[in-house]
Amino acid sequence: MNSLLDSLRGIGARVIDSIWRMGVATRFFLMTLLQSGQSFRRFHLVIREIYSAGVLSLIIILVSGLFVGMVLGLQGYETLQTYGSEEALGVLVSLSLVRELGPVVAALLFASRAGSAITAEIGLMKATEQLAAMEMMAVDPVARVVAPRFWGAVISMPILAALFSAMGILGGYLVGVVLIGVDEGAFWSQMQAAVDFREDILNGVLKSVVFGVAVTAIALFEGYDAPPTAEGVSRATTRTVVTSSLAILGLDFILTAFMFRGV
Amino acid sequence: MQRATLDLWVGIFVVAGIAAILFLALRVGNMGSFDSASTYTVKAEFDNIGGLKARAPIKSAGVVVGRVAEIGFDSAMYEATVTMKLDTRYKFPKDSSASIMTSGLLGEQYVALEAGGEEKMLSEGDTLKITQGAVVLENLIGQFLYNKSEEAPKAAEPK
């Protein structure tokens, strides 16, 4: 009887803990938004974060985009060839990149490249008591450290996703048209006929903005909430990558269900 | 890092992002090709639209002159109602005819507009009178087989 009560108590404690944590995370997110005024008045703080989150992620995003597009071109050609419609290769490559792969893969890479860096940086700032020192000097660490990182990453994410898609389409073009020899005119014209600016491209950009907000909010909270030890920071970094990857894929399903149903 | 170099890199980054979105919009998407502001709406009823979809092109003499805006079902006539948006630059006579064609053997379907001879031009909200629905491959094959089987005995008869 006692062990049953104990195990029930254990479940209850875990549920209450996770809900409490979620509440703290939401409050932290709202605080970040409320304290954003300073990051726009002193915009060079945000520019510095765009550099470390966006510009430094460029290489991995561009190279992955190119290779994803090239693989799509090869595999798509193999499959389409059996139906004798190689010309549809442009449609296949561009729609899958613009609608899904661009925003999702770019966000996954962004979470592991920039999200983990944000968590580690803020976690270490906390462990070395830099955040506490700021509070002592009456500088709000949320306004000075957290909010600029949030906006820097949220601004970088759609740009990175658009670059990923553009590079991917160039990769598909390289393999499809230059290497294999699909007709160039048909490749581009069928693509232009099938891709709609509002339905496909803007929805893709919207997706990447949502992913950017989710990844950055998770990374910032995990860093701010990390236990101030070496082990705590390393665990928080791992959790950032895992949680934000799951959040990206889950959100992607929900957004796709709303955006592309019945089109 | 120096403030100026930082600004330069971020500037390059943002400009590259804008260029990528422009590339997607103009080269990959069809944004430049059609302006939705200057169109007029024309309706047509078809007995069968086959695989026609919204946003399919409307072509006259092979040139895209508009797009299908909406496809509905008329439950009084049991026919498909296709709402088409035509570019105002192109005028067609009132007795023009619309038919549903397929580009290539397995390509997508489109609406072909054939100009008539009347002097009055189509205007906003008009309905096309003469239409021809999509050719259903199964019906065509069925008809062909039926004709063949009627021919066969005659060919065998002569002696």
Interface residues (C-beta under 8 A of the other chain):
Chain A: H44 I47 R48 I50 Y51 G54 V55 L58 Y83 G84 S85 S94 V98 S156 P158 I159 L160 A162 L163 S165 A166 I169 W188 M191 Q192 A193 V195 D196 F197 D200 I201 V205
Chain B: M1 R3 L6 D7 W9 V10 I12 F13 V14 A16 G17 I18 A20 I21 F23 L24 A25 R27 V28 G29 N30 M31 S33 R55 P57 L106
